[in-house]
Amino acid sequence: MSVDGTSFNLRLATLCFAGHAYGYGHLYRSQALANTARQMGYTVFEISNYPILSEYWISEHDIASLHAALVRIKPDWLIIDLPTISREISITAHELGIKTCFLNGVGHQLETELADLVWIQDMPERIILRPKFTNHKTDTEWFVYGGGADELGLLPCFSKAMPDVTAYLIDTNLTGYSANIVQSRLHELVRPDNIQILDYMQHARRAVLHMGMNAWELAALGKSIYLFSRDEGHLYFAQHMAELNLALAFPRVGLPEADELRNFLAIDFTPSGKKPDGLGAQRLLKELKDSLET
């Protein structure tokens, strides 16, 4: 599926934040959507608290700066990718005649009445992925990722409970783990950037992680995925991926004791569901464009 955007100049603004309260998934997804839109000939402005990666820098909850940016940009749509949606953001956009699109991130339920369009990240066809990547020969057993801040403490827990398997333990700037969490010579603690992390995904046969957007990227690679969740919202999305036969979801919130964790990871699982095809961004952009032309 492809969308020809050359005949219509859609103006878009994306709004997302990154950091301890947000992780990085919202930022990566918004970037992927913005890059796809630009490739289709649309005009895109990125608004974020991440100054290197955005044209307009604003701090969290700074409605005045958001209003000033939107007045200057004058987009057709404001695409909001945040864990929770402020009613003020929606009102600010609508008062300026700007439509709002909410990207429903993993683990969060949005107030749909505030949006002109809600794009729920719960089906393979809707998943917005980073640039296309290909499989490589695997050279390790496990990709272990606790999310941007590893709030569950998955990395040290896995390393202690699973010393006899090879694994990449994925660290981030938010966790800043030291080498002393590594309990096995078969485990390697690495801190890749947002592109390099895809290489580690590709080179592992299986993945254990906190439920998030990376789970959908791993599903696109056809990996065997084992999911844990830090709250009921993330558990809901993890169980949905399990229903689609794309992952195994631990049935409770949080991490179990070591023996139960080992037993869960010992379950033989091969995904059989329909994988994300990497065209979710194009499908969303088509809906945004069509809504303005009708």
Secondary structure, DSSP 8 states (H G I E B T S, - for coil): -----TT---EEEEEE--BTTTBSHHHHHHHHHHHHHHHTT-EEEEEES-GGG-SEE--TT-HHHHHHHHHHH--SEEEEE-SS--HHHHHHHHHTT-EEEEEE-TT----GGG-SEEEES-SGGG---SS--------EEEEEE--SS-TT-HHHHHHHH-TTS-EEEE--TTT---GGG---TTEEEE---TTHHHHHHHHEEEEEEESSHHHHHHHHTT-EEEEE-SSHHHHHHHHHHHHTTS-EE-SSSS---HHHHHHHHTS-----S----S-HHHHHHHHHHHHHH-
